[in-house]
Amino acid sequence: MRKLFSLEYWVDDDWYVGRLKEVPGVFSQGESLTELEENIRDAYQLLIEDQPGPGQTETRVKEIEVEV
């Protein structure tokens, strides 16, 4: 199955840096736009593989206050 995502990217000191807008936490970089696209795909796959499967404990998120 294939799914379409929005790659938001920018150039920072000769590096292409980007993220998938629809998937928080999927960021990567590359020396070219093509390399960035490959790295983003790899980062997404790693995220998917890290998702809990049957019988695994699901993580939870809680906001906490931190003094800055």
Secondary structure, DSSP 8 states (H G I E B T S, - for coil): ------EEEEEETTEEEEEETTSTT-EEEESSHHHHHHHHHHHHHHHHHTS--TTS------------
